[in-house]
Amino acid sequence: MTPEQKQALQEHIQAIAKILYEDTSPERLTSLAGIEEAVRSQMQKHIMPEVGGFFIETVTGTRTGYKRRLKSILGELPITSKQAQQLEVPARNQLSPYLEICCLRVSANVTYEDAAADIEYFTGVQVSRSSQQRLVHRQNFELPTQEDLVEELSVDGGNIRVRTTEGEICAWLGYKAISLHHNGMVGTSFQDNQVVIDWVNHQPLASTVTCVGDGHDGIWKIVDQLAPDVQRREVLDWFHLIENLHKVGGSLKRLKQAQSLLWKGQLDATIALFTNCKGKQAQNFCHYLDKHRDRIINYEYHQAEEICSIGSGSVESAVKQVDRRTKISGAQWKRENVPQVLAHRCAYLNGLLSV
């Protein structure tokens, strides 16, 4: 911008500010917050739509076509069908693309009702609760493809409260989540494990893929379908392993010794410590160790040499992030809506909700 342009702009700004000030009720200007809200409101009503319209007309080079108005962060924005076609704005959209992204980002974190209130507070534009919900369900949230080789991943799951027929207790149904380590991408599937299995298998996989999970059978049934056997390194999560160890109880000295042996991957020596224990918890733990024998590695060596991760914290964090939206106090979901809600939340966590 040249000095002459800056001078002209400043003069126009001063003239506009004076007109808007004279048109604003003094009661709205008793605090800085009030001034901010009043200026934004006046600008969105009188100034920004005109400026936005000028930009649109100049960029597209046309003013022909059916005229309509879009809700935008600039206010009610004028646009014609020809202009909208050039700028790739869908014919029936009532919200501008940028305002849509704002709504999707907010509603990925809170209820639709709260999203409506937050959007109005943040932008000064009213987008109703029902419009927020319809916007989400119109989207096609596809799971992303990673460019770099996938060397590690972890698998976990969570539960969502689903509505049932009137008079019946709400059901908690499970979903599965997979986190691709290093870039933190997460994919979820509800009552259909094949969705996340196919998603992983379509990623560029390294020659050896480390798959970390806890002791749940459902986790390893999924892992069993990820990459060929020769390409997979299965690792039982260290922290779940130790959590199960301490469920045995009894001698603290023995538990400490067992932990030291497990840290080095000495499985048979660990089992020998509990051979003479008749308690059910000890027997269950020995069975647990034997069941996951091939997944219990030398944790000390693998961590020291930075060969692979020894914990599934990445996916557990992702599940907690998903639950922040799906387990809002009192939330109940229609079963048919759950996959879209999960996909919406994942799109946010994967950084896909941006212009």
Secondary structure, DSSP 8 states (H G I E B T S, - for coil): --HHHHHHHHHHHHHHHHHHHHTS-GGGGSSHHHHHHHHHHHIIIIIHHHHHHHHHHHHHT---S-EEEEEETTEEEEEEHHHHHHTT--TT--B-HHHHHHHHHHHTTS-HHHHHHHHHHHHS----HHHHHHHHHH--------SS-EEEEEEEEEEEEE--STTS--EEEEEEEEEETTTTEEEEEES-THHHHHHHHTS-EEEEEEEEE-S-HHHHHHHTTSS-GGGEEEEE-HHHHHHHHHTS-S-HHHHHHHHHHHHTT-HHHHHHHTTT--SHHHHHHHHHHHHTGGG---HHHHHHTT-S----HHHHHHHHHHHHHHT-TT--B-GGGHHHHHHHHHHHHTT----
